[in-house]
Amino acid sequence: MSLAKQIEEKLTASFAPEYIDVQCESHMHNVPEGSEMHFRVVLVSEAFHSLGKVQRHQAVYSVLGEEMAGPIHALALHVYAPDEWEGEAPVSPECQGGGKNKGQM
């Protein structure tokens, strides 16, 4: 099972989301081909209704503790309560580090 699928299953079990999208964005970074290290998660759940942004992120990190300690290097989180969700989350920017853009100024 891919790490993205594992993340999706854990978050679905914990937050019963109305919407979830987990994307591996490792291909956008200077990592070996086939790596699963950089992820973007869009998660819409009633569980976030009374939580602030930091508390929401902490809740996700708590569920993904094992993955955060191991294979995940970067995790872009876009977490919403259903009444905040407008059907779209920000797109991740292009990688600017790790040698990806060496020589460009």
PyMOL commands that set and color helices and strands:
alter all, ss='L'
color gray80, all
select helices_A, chain A and resi 3-15+26-28+46-48+53-63+65-69
alter helices_A, ss='H'
color red, helices_A
select strands_A, chain A and resi 19-24+38-44+74-80
alter strands_A, ss='S'
color yellow, strands_A
deselect
rebuild
show_as cartoon
